[in-house]
Amino acid sequence: MTNSSSTYLGIIAGAIIGGIVSWWIFNRQKKTSDKQDYTLSRIEQLENYNEKLLEKIKAVEEYNEKLLEKIFDLNKKIDSLIEGQ
């Protein structure tokens, strides 16, 4: 094998190895990117769910507050009826 053929063989082998390494790195980055995209979309879904849940909790709290006010009003009326006797 001559020097020039060894050089060309080395260049070709280097290009093949470089191509394989580049493909492997690209593939790993793509898988990582896909996992990150999935995680971000899942976080967004959870945020939306939590917002809806917080709105429901707020509505329940408002209802409970109104109910408590009505109970206090009834308590005052009962007290006034008892005092009137």
Secondary structure, DSSP 8 states (H G I E B T S, - for coil): --HHHHHHHHHHHHHHHHHHHHHHHHHHHHHHHHHHHHHHHHHHHHHHHHHHHHHHHHHHHHHHHHHHHHHHHHHHHHHHHHHH-
